[in-house]
């Protein structure tokens, strides 16, 4: 079969399984789990891999998995990724009552779309025509949240990075991958958004240490760590006018512990924050200003402060050749008027790290309503959210691996921005402020 016939067959198979794909997405939506804890979601993914007779490796970066669909050669390996985790949004109507986790970012759609593409491509009539291999990857912990919890995992030697893709890079799970395709959900009116860039960031875990005392009877004997933290936060605010607009700096700290009891002078106060920016040079410059402000808060009150630097994510920049392929298939499915070009976003994703090591794309597909990371974010159009991206990704894989993988080999020849060794050294330098 030629590429057009292969695409028609794969899309037909996906459509025949559309109810199943939507059910997968809705099951995950109803059972949200936070990063590095996605055990139920991982088990569901592995169940589908088993049903498709796809051999897989699991427990990668604690909860991730990697299944391989073999074609008629292995000269090109294309990864199709989906993210397992949810965010913390206790007020969401479908939030987990115990953990507060909710799929108010759409990763449930990513997993459904990834598995939908696997359903379409794993049919022997399609797979036997592919001159390469497709690697379906369920990735943990894209949302870099619960920083203190993840720092404990780091202290135990279980992980090194906040993000699951970064951890997969470190352990070598992406060493055999040539390029990566994935998507993210969106609430925009456009059905598909391609290209665009996003911020990178560095994370911080901040611990202010004061001295306990009776808050009513002898506050003069204490050192108020909460006051130190508040002055530190005001110092950060005083720096905001010094950030250049073009650098798109975003700093958004939270207090995760403000003390122990109301009648004890706070002696243990903890904060978490990101420092985001359009380039890592801008991030590092802003990070130094943030540290100066945090230290000034401690100095003013006579407290101590510990600032633990943690690797965040690198800025996102989509591969142009893969974007062109994805765009063409999206236009074929939803029409040119429903496909738009993205701009710069000030959020972040660990796919940016992957993009520095290989060609990769992170387009957006609609079907959602509400605002991301809020209680209003829900599925509006299940077919668009779950099934359409499965089709576009399957079609894009066929473009890459059909016809003796001519396009795949062309994309594979793209020079990466850095090697894996350079990447790991980069983050080591950042977190140690070298």
KEDRENLO-276597 format. One record per residue (C-alpha): residue in three letters; x, y, z. Coordinates in nm, 4 decimals. Example, Ala and Ser with C-alpha at 12.3 -4.5 7.8 and 13.67 -1.06 7.14 Angstrom:
BEGIN
NODE  aa        u        v        w
NODE ALA   1.2300  -0.4500   0.7800
NODE SER   1.3670  -0.1060   0.7140
//
This chain:
BEGIN
NODE  aa        u        v        w
NODE UNK   0.0000   0.0000   0.0000
NODE UNK   0.1104   0.3569  -0.0622
NODE UNK   0.1125   0.6208   0.2121
NODE UNK  -0.2365   0.7439   0.1373
NODE UNK  -0.3800   0.3938   0.1601
NODE UNK  -0.1869   0.3215   0.4809
NODE UNK  -0.3181   0.6401   0.6399
NODE UNK  -0.6741   0.5580   0.5383
NODE UNK  -0.6416   0.2105   0.6870
NODE UNK  -0.4874   0.3315   1.0141
NODE UNK  -0.7507   0.6042   1.0537
NODE UNK  -1.0282   0.3562   0.9761
NODE UNK  -0.8985   0.1235   1.2483
NODE UNK  -0.8771   0.4127   1.4932
NODE UNK  -1.2334   0.5165   1.4098
NODE UNK  -1.3549   0.1599   1.4597
NODE UNK  -1.2006   0.1782   1.8076
NODE UNK  -1.3076   0.5353   1.8841
NODE UNK  -1.5400   0.4340   2.1695
NODE UNK  -1.2574   0.2318   2.3239
NODE UNK  -1.0114   0.5211   2.2918
NODE UNK  -1.2578   0.7676   2.4433
NODE UNK  -1.3269   0.5253   2.7276
NODE UNK  -0.9523   0.5045   2.8007
NODE UNK  -0.9321   0.8827   2.8198
NODE UNK  -1.2362   0.9066   3.0440
NODE UNK  -1.1114   0.6300   3.2740
NODE UNK  -0.7873   0.8180   3.3279
NODE UNK  -0.9775   1.1469   3.3721
NODE UNK  -1.1769   0.9860   3.6535
NODE UNK  -0.8677   0.8408   3.8240
NODE UNK  -0.6062   1.1202   3.8420
NODE UNK  -0.2656   1.0592   3.9977
NODE UNK   0.0256   1.2899   4.0717
NODE UNK   0.3715   1.2504   3.9221
NODE UNK   0.5862   0.9475   4.0087
NODE UNK   0.2716   0.7979   4.1709
NODE UNK   0.0728   0.7065   3.8553
NODE UNK   0.0358   0.3364   3.9343
NODE UNK  -0.3265   0.2886   3.8232
NODE UNK  -0.2724   0.4789   3.5005
NODE UNK   0.0482   0.2889   3.4269
NODE UNK  -0.1336  -0.0410   3.4823
NODE UNK  -0.4060   0.0626   3.2358
NODE UNK  -0.1463   0.1532   2.9730
NODE UNK   0.0310  -0.1789   3.0172
NODE UNK  -0.3014  -0.3629   2.9880
NODE UNK  -0.3566  -0.2042   2.6454
NODE UNK  -0.0003  -0.2856   2.5416
NODE UNK  -0.0691  -0.6485   2.6340
NODE UNK  -0.3927  -0.6494   2.4340
NODE UNK  -0.2045  -0.5150   2.1302
NODE UNK   0.0732  -0.7760   2.1753
NODE UNK   0.3308  -0.4999   2.2087
NODE UNK   0.6316  -0.6024   2.4192
NODE UNK   0.7152  -0.3372   2.6744
NODE UNK   0.9480  -0.2383   2.9553
NODE UNK   0.7861  -0.0866   3.2628
NODE UNK   0.8767   0.0922   3.5867
NODE UNK   1.0968   0.3339   3.3923
NODE UNK   1.1508   0.6418   3.6098
NODE UNK   0.9331   0.4618   3.8675
NODE UNK   0.6062   0.4434   3.6711
NODE UNK   0.6843   0.4885   3.3002
NODE UNK   0.6655   0.2277   3.0253
NODE UNK   0.7972   0.1810   2.6741
NODE UNK   0.6462  -0.0509   2.4109
NODE UNK   0.8013  -0.1268   2.0728
NODE UNK   0.6182  -0.1878   1.7458
NODE UNK   0.8571  -0.3463   1.4993
NODE UNK   0.8354  -0.2689   1.1286
NODE UNK   1.0267  -0.4257   0.8451
NODE UNK   1.3510  -0.2550   0.9566
NODE UNK   1.4912  -0.0628   1.2528
NODE UNK   1.6726   0.2150   1.0682
NODE UNK   1.4520   0.4845   1.2236
NODE UNK   1.2865   0.4808   1.5667
NODE UNK   0.9998   0.7218   1.6275
NODE UNK   0.8695   0.7732   1.9808
NODE UNK   0.5023   0.8594   2.0366
NODE UNK   0.4671   0.9941   2.3911
NODE UNK   0.1874   1.0554   2.6381
NODE UNK   0.2080   1.1834   2.9941
NODE UNK   0.0653   0.9908   3.2893
NODE UNK   0.0280   1.2524   3.5598
NODE UNK  -0.2317   1.4990   3.6801
NODE UNK  -0.1987   1.8247   3.8767
NODE UNK  -0.3149   1.9225   4.2247
NODE UNK  -0.6576   2.0861   4.1958
NODE UNK  -0.8766   1.9792   4.4920
NODE UNK  -1.1773   2.1885   4.3841
NODE UNK  -1.2069   2.0151   4.0485
NODE UNK  -1.5317   1.8122   4.0289
NODE UNK  -1.3375   1.5017   3.9305
NODE UNK  -1.0510   1.5479   4.1777
NODE UNK  -0.9325   1.2514   4.3806
NODE UNK  -1.0891   1.2996   4.7234
NODE UNK  -0.7795   1.1795   4.9086
NODE UNK  -0.4960   1.3401   4.7104
NODE UNK  -0.6625   1.6387   4.5444
NODE UNK  -0.5182   1.5336   4.2086
NODE UNK  -0.7184   1.6232   3.8974
NODE UNK  -0.6672   1.6001   3.5218
NODE UNK  -0.7087   1.9726   3.4729
NODE UNK  -0.4283   1.9813   3.2175
NODE UNK  -0.5349   1.7120   2.9711
NODE UNK  -0.2711   1.4441   3.0100
NODE UNK  -0.5491   1.1866   3.0074
NODE UNK  -0.6034   1.2869   2.6432
NODE UNK  -0.2339   1.2397   2.5686
NODE UNK  -0.2382   0.8806   2.6922
NODE UNK  -0.5622   0.8051   2.5073
NODE UNK  -0.4197   0.9582   2.1894
NODE UNK  -0.0920   0.7709   2.2216
NODE UNK  -0.2736   0.4405   2.2726
NODE UNK  -0.5131   0.5249   1.9908
NODE UNK  -0.2179   0.5722   1.7566
NODE UNK  -0.0821   0.2369   1.8786
NODE UNK  -0.4149   0.0712   1.7965
NODE UNK  -0.4057   0.2062   1.4413
NODE UNK  -0.0388   0.1419   1.3697
NODE UNK  -0.0078  -0.2030   1.5296
NODE UNK  -0.2400  -0.3640   1.2744
NODE UNK  -0.0086  -0.5973   1.0759
NODE UNK  -0.1257  -0.4559   0.7428
NODE UNK   0.0095  -0.1184   0.8550
NODE UNK   0.3101  -0.2228   1.0635
NODE UNK   0.4515  -0.4496   0.7918
NODE UNK   0.4775  -0.1508   0.5581
NODE UNK   0.6807   0.0631   0.7995
NODE UNK   1.0557   0.0782   0.7402
NODE UNK   1.1279   0.1564   1.1023
NODE UNK   1.0051   0.1061   1.4573
NODE UNK   0.7485   0.2955   1.6631
NODE UNK   0.8092   0.3284   2.0367
NODE UNK   0.5021   0.4116   2.2432
NODE UNK   0.5991   0.5756   2.5708
NODE UNK   0.3909   0.6502   2.8803
NODE UNK   0.5934   0.9122   3.0648
NODE UNK   0.5576   1.0040   3.4342
NODE UNK   0.5721   1.3375   3.6109
NODE UNK   0.5563   1.6091   3.3464
NODE UNK   0.4069   1.8445   3.6027
NODE UNK   0.7005   1.9517   3.8262
NODE UNK   0.4947   1.9779   4.1448
NODE UNK   0.5295   1.8560   4.5039
NODE UNK   0.8891   1.9729   4.4986
NODE UNK   0.9628   1.8750   4.8587
NODE UNK   0.8299   1.5235   4.7979
NODE UNK   1.0413   1.4867   4.4865
NODE UNK   1.3429   1.6170   4.6722
NODE UNK   1.2953   1.3274   4.9145
NODE UNK   1.2923   1.0908   4.6159
NODE UNK   1.6157   1.2542   4.5015
NODE UNK   1.7693   1.2145   4.8471
NODE UNK   1.6784   0.8435   4.8335
NODE UNK   1.8479   0.8097   4.4949
NODE UNK   1.5219   0.7118   4.3235
NODE UNK   1.5229   1.0046   4.0807
NODE UNK   1.7478   1.2956   3.9903
NODE UNK   1.5087   1.5197   3.7973
NODE UNK   1.1668   1.6675   3.8681
NODE UNK   1.0403   1.5739   3.5213
NODE UNK   0.9825   1.2231   3.3896
NODE UNK   1.1260   1.2834   3.0426
NODE UNK   1.4417   1.4204   3.1984
NODE UNK   1.4687   1.1115   3.4131
NODE UNK   1.4215   0.8913   3.1045
NODE UNK   1.7052   1.0803   2.9374
NODE UNK   1.9299   1.0210   3.2362
NODE UNK   1.8632   0.6469   3.2640
NODE UNK   1.9131   0.5942   2.8902
NODE UNK   1.5526   0.5139   2.7977
NODE UNK   1.5721   0.7629   2.5075
NODE UNK   1.9179   0.6614   2.3860
NODE UNK   1.7684   0.4531   2.1039
NODE UNK   1.5060   0.7098   1.9979
NODE UNK   1.5646   0.9225   1.6860
NODE UNK   1.2687   1.1607   1.7095
NODE UNK   0.9605   1.2209   1.9239
NODE UNK   0.5985   1.3094   1.8503
NODE UNK   0.3410   1.4049   2.1122
NODE UNK   0.0605   1.6562   2.1615
NODE UNK  -0.1062   1.8559   2.4350
NODE UNK  -0.4705   1.9464   2.4795
NODE UNK  -0.5940   2.3034   2.4438
NODE UNK  -0.9087   2.5059   2.5059
NODE UNK  -0.8439   2.7384   2.2127
NODE UNK  -1.1054   2.7816   1.9414
NODE UNK  -0.8626   2.6416   1.6827
NODE UNK  -0.8755   2.2653   1.6618
NODE UNK  -0.4986   2.2285   1.6150
NODE UNK  -0.2089   2.4599   1.7078
NODE UNK   0.1368   2.3800   1.5707
NODE UNK   0.4867   2.5154   1.6289
NODE UNK   0.5524   2.7843   1.8912
NODE UNK   0.8004   2.8036   2.1791
NODE UNK   0.7832   2.8144   2.5581
NODE UNK   0.9785   2.9178   2.8665
NODE UNK   1.2364   2.7129   3.0484
NODE UNK   1.2787   2.7290   3.4242
NODE UNK   1.4806   2.6380   3.7290
NODE UNK   1.3110   2.5280   4.0538
NODE UNK   1.3915   2.6138   4.4141
NODE UNK   1.3059   2.4595   4.7489
NODE UNK   1.3583   2.7225   5.0198
NODE UNK   1.3813   2.6523   5.3929
NODE UNK   1.3854   2.9366   5.6465
NODE UNK   1.5037   2.8410   5.9934
NODE UNK   1.4267   3.0610   6.2942
NODE UNK   1.3920   2.9992   6.6652
NODE UNK   1.0809   2.8778   6.8498
NODE UNK   0.9337   3.0743   7.1378
NODE UNK   0.5922   3.1234   7.2950
NODE UNK   0.4172   3.3565   7.0531
NODE UNK   0.2154   3.5293   7.3262
NODE UNK   0.4349   3.5006   7.6331
NODE UNK   0.7873   3.5494   7.5020
NODE UNK   0.8009   3.6373   7.1299
NODE UNK   1.1146   3.8421   7.2004
NODE UNK   1.2994   3.5130   7.2592
NODE UNK   1.2159   3.3821   6.9128
NODE UNK   1.3315   3.4381   6.5556
NODE UNK   1.0318   3.4496   6.3247
NODE UNK   1.1097   3.2516   6.0106
NODE UNK   0.7741   3.3458   5.8565
NODE UNK   0.8644   3.7144   5.8764
NODE UNK   1.1957   3.6343   5.7107
NODE UNK   1.0122   3.4538   5.4316
NODE UNK   0.7675   3.7423   5.3852
NODE UNK   1.0514   3.9912   5.3522
NODE UNK   1.2200   3.7569   5.1057
NODE UNK   0.9013   3.7421   4.8982
NODE UNK   0.8708   4.1211   4.9023
NODE UNK   1.2312   4.1381   4.7859
NODE UNK   1.1387   3.9230   4.4865
NODE UNK   0.8479   4.1560   4.4074
NODE UNK   1.0832   4.4552   4.4254
NODE UNK   1.2955   4.2928   4.1534
NODE UNK   1.0136   4.2463   3.9028
NODE UNK   1.0606   4.5831   3.7319
NODE UNK   1.4216   4.4859   3.6584
NODE UNK   1.3187   4.1925   3.4353
NODE UNK   1.3182   4.2642   3.0626
NODE UNK   0.9854   4.2112   2.8893
NODE UNK   1.1551   4.0178   2.6085
NODE UNK   1.2854   3.7595   2.8597
NODE UNK   0.9294   3.6625   2.9658
NODE UNK   1.0353   3.6079   3.3275
NODE UNK   0.7773   3.4422   3.5537
NODE UNK   0.8327   3.3855   3.9283
NODE UNK   0.5469   3.2412   4.1349
NODE UNK   0.6456   3.1211   4.4841
NODE UNK   0.4153   2.9463   4.7290
NODE UNK   0.4498   2.8878   5.1041
NODE UNK   0.4114   2.5163   5.1715
NODE UNK   0.4725   2.5439   5.5462
NODE UNK   0.4195   2.8603   5.7476
NODE UNK   0.5010   2.7302   6.0933
NODE UNK   0.3835   2.4593   6.3299
NODE UNK   0.1289   2.6067   6.5747
NODE UNK  -0.0375   2.9456   6.6004
NODE UNK   0.0977   3.0045   6.9501
NODE UNK   0.4588   2.9241   6.8626
NODE UNK   0.6899   3.1683   6.6822
NODE UNK   0.7396   3.0048   6.3373
NODE UNK   1.0823   2.8457   6.3212
NODE UNK   1.0387   2.6187   6.0173
NODE UNK   0.8983   2.7875   5.7061
NODE UNK   0.9233   2.6426   5.3561
NODE UNK   0.8656   2.7814   5.0105
NODE UNK   0.8733   2.6461   4.6577
NODE UNK   0.9154   2.8499   4.3420
NODE UNK   1.0085   2.8402   3.9765
NODE UNK   1.2084   3.1025   3.7944
NODE UNK   1.0960   3.0869   3.4318
NODE UNK   1.2290   3.2639   3.1255
NODE UNK   1.2519   3.2537   2.7481
NODE UNK   1.6216   3.1578   2.7556
NODE UNK   1.8280   2.9820   3.0182
NODE UNK   2.0642   3.2808   3.0349
NODE UNK   1.7660   3.4962   3.1365
NODE UNK   1.6561   3.2311   3.3866
NODE UNK   1.9976   3.2185   3.5501
NODE UNK   2.0211   3.5982   3.5788
NODE UNK   1.6749   3.6215   3.7353
NODE UNK   1.7552   3.3257   3.9612
NODE UNK   2.0496   3.5125   4.1158
NODE UNK   1.8260   3.8117   4.1879
NODE UNK   1.5699   3.5842   4.3524
NODE UNK   1.8373   3.4257   4.5713
NODE UNK   1.9617   3.7676   4.6805
NODE UNK   1.6098   3.8631   4.7860
NODE UNK   1.5560   3.5385   4.9761
NODE UNK   1.8866   3.5780   5.1598
NODE UNK   1.8025   3.9403   5.2457
NODE UNK   1.4850   3.8233   5.4201
NODE UNK   1.6846   3.5935   5.6442
NODE UNK   1.9451   3.8596   5.7153
NODE UNK   1.6828   4.1176   5.8118
NODE UNK   1.5267   3.8953   6.0786
NODE UNK   1.8350   3.7076   6.1930
NODE UNK   1.7125   3.3755   6.0538
NODE UNK   1.8888   3.1238   5.8352
NODE UNK   1.7880   3.0244   5.4834
NODE UNK   1.8738   2.7191   5.2743
NODE UNK   1.8085   2.7451   4.8993
NODE UNK   1.8097   2.4091   4.7215
NODE UNK   1.8470   2.4513   4.3459
NODE UNK   1.6669   2.1901   4.1380
NODE UNK   1.6777   2.1256   3.7633
NODE UNK   1.3697   2.2610   3.5908
NODE UNK   1.2964   2.2316   3.2180
NODE UNK   1.4685   2.3711   2.9100
NODE UNK   1.2794   2.6020   2.6707
NODE UNK   1.0628   2.4355   2.4067
NODE UNK   1.1338   2.4733   2.0333
NODE UNK   0.9568   2.2465   1.7835
NODE UNK   1.1387   2.0763   1.4978
NODE UNK   1.0371   2.2414   1.1707
NODE UNK   1.0311   1.9274   0.9536
NODE UNK   0.8192   1.7299   1.1996
NODE UNK   0.5918   2.0321   1.2430
NODE UNK   0.5388   2.0492   0.8674
NODE UNK   0.4427   1.6805   0.8584
NODE UNK   0.2044   1.7120   1.1548
NODE UNK   0.0490   2.0304   1.0133
NODE UNK  -0.0220   1.8703   0.6747
NODE UNK  -0.1994   1.5754   0.8353
NODE UNK  -0.3956   1.8022   1.0681
NODE UNK  -0.5102   2.0111   0.7726
NODE UNK  -0.6231   1.6950   0.5952
NODE UNK  -0.8355   1.5931   0.8942
NODE UNK  -0.9787   1.9198   1.0269
NODE UNK  -0.9243   2.1719   0.7451
NODE UNK  -0.6729   2.4532   0.6995
NODE UNK  -0.8961   2.7102   0.8724
NODE UNK  -0.8810   2.5048   1.1924
NODE UNK  -0.5001   2.4790   1.2079
NODE UNK  -0.3067   2.7793   1.3392
NODE UNK   0.0543   2.8582   1.4267
NODE UNK   0.1432   2.9009   1.7917
NODE UNK   0.3492   3.1802   1.9483
NODE UNK   0.5621   3.1920   2.2634
NODE UNK   0.4073   3.0489   2.5794
NODE UNK   0.5329   3.1299   2.9278
NODE UNK   0.4525   2.7855   3.0667
NODE UNK   0.7050   2.5022   3.0495
NODE UNK   0.7307   2.1331   2.9636
NODE UNK   1.0058   1.8740   2.9878
NODE UNK   0.9570   1.7965   2.6179
NODE UNK   1.1802   2.1032   2.5814
NODE UNK   1.4652   1.8956   2.7220
NODE UNK   1.3976   1.6195   2.4682
NODE UNK   1.3927   1.8821   2.1903
NODE UNK   1.7528   1.9713   2.2719
NODE UNK   1.8628   1.6111   2.2072
NODE UNK   1.6568   1.5119   1.9024
NODE UNK   1.3876   1.6401   1.6646
NODE UNK   1.0590   1.6586   1.8542
NODE UNK   0.7224   1.8343   1.8428
NODE UNK   0.4580   1.9326   2.0974
NODE UNK   0.1535   2.0658   1.9078
NODE UNK  -0.1862   2.1275   2.0652
NODE UNK  -0.5228   1.9694   1.9829
NODE UNK  -0.8577   2.1051   2.1057
NODE UNK  -1.1605   1.9433   2.2615
NODE UNK  -1.1282   2.0946   2.6094
NODE UNK  -1.3123   2.3724   2.7900
NODE UNK  -1.2191   2.5939   3.0849
NODE UNK  -0.8746   2.7136   3.1912
NODE UNK  -0.5811   2.4798   3.2404
NODE UNK  -0.4828   2.3915   3.5982
NODE UNK  -0.8210   2.5088   3.7304
NODE UNK  -1.1425   2.3441   3.8490
NODE UNK  -1.3178   2.4402   3.5235
NODE UNK  -1.0967   2.2347   3.2886
NODE UNK  -1.2917   1.9441   3.1373
NODE UNK  -1.3442   1.7484   2.8170
NODE UNK  -1.5868   1.9237   2.5828
NODE UNK  -1.5479   1.7197   2.2615
NODE UNK  -1.4162   1.3671   2.3363
NODE UNK  -1.3701   1.2763   1.9701
NODE UNK  -1.1561   1.5841   1.9031
NODE UNK  -0.9675   1.5508   2.2326
NODE UNK  -0.8869   1.1789   2.2115
NODE UNK  -0.9415   1.0369   1.8615
NODE UNK  -0.8315   1.3164   1.6258
NODE UNK  -0.4790   1.3438   1.7763
NODE UNK  -0.4461   0.9640   1.7576
NODE UNK  -0.5157   0.9872   1.3863
NODE UNK  -0.2811   1.2807   1.3231
NODE UNK   0.0057   1.1112   1.5082
NODE UNK  -0.0523   0.7792   1.3307
NODE UNK  -0.0587   0.9562   0.9940
NODE UNK   0.2613   1.1435   1.0800
NODE UNK   0.4374   0.8196   1.1770
NODE UNK   0.3334   0.6687   0.8435
NODE UNK   0.4769   0.9712   0.6625
NODE UNK   0.8048   0.9167   0.8457
NODE UNK   0.8368   0.5402   0.8070
NODE UNK   0.6632   0.4512   0.4797
NODE UNK   0.8458   0.4653   0.1449
NODE UNK   1.1587   0.3113   0.2999
NODE UNK   1.1531   0.5777   0.5731
NODE UNK   1.2738   0.8489   0.3356
NODE UNK   1.1289   1.1333   0.5450
NODE UNK   1.2262   0.9650   0.8695
NODE UNK   1.5873   0.9379   0.7620
NODE UNK   1.5807   1.3023   0.6570
NODE UNK   1.4545   1.4105   1.0000
NODE UNK   1.6962   1.1754   1.1750
NODE UNK   1.9878   1.3520   1.0050
NODE UNK   1.9035   1.6766   1.1888
NODE UNK   2.1920   1.7883   1.4081
NODE UNK   2.0855   1.7987   1.7760
NODE UNK   2.1446   2.1074   1.9867
NODE UNK   2.3517   1.9061   2.2333
NODE UNK   2.4600   1.5558   2.3235
NODE UNK   2.3234   1.3680   2.6231
NODE UNK   2.6531   1.4255   2.8057
NODE UNK   2.6392   1.7995   2.7358
NODE UNK   2.2770   1.8052   2.8529
NODE UNK   2.3515   1.6395   3.1871
NODE UNK   2.6508   1.8670   3.2422
NODE UNK   2.4348   2.1718   3.1624
NODE UNK   2.1895   2.0915   3.4401
NODE UNK   2.4678   2.0067   3.6822
NODE UNK   2.6175   2.3508   3.6169
NODE UNK   2.2824   2.5256   3.6568
NODE UNK   2.1877   2.3690   3.9882
NODE UNK   2.5357   2.4294   4.1249
NODE UNK   2.5380   2.7866   3.9859
NODE UNK   2.8676   2.7380   3.8027
//
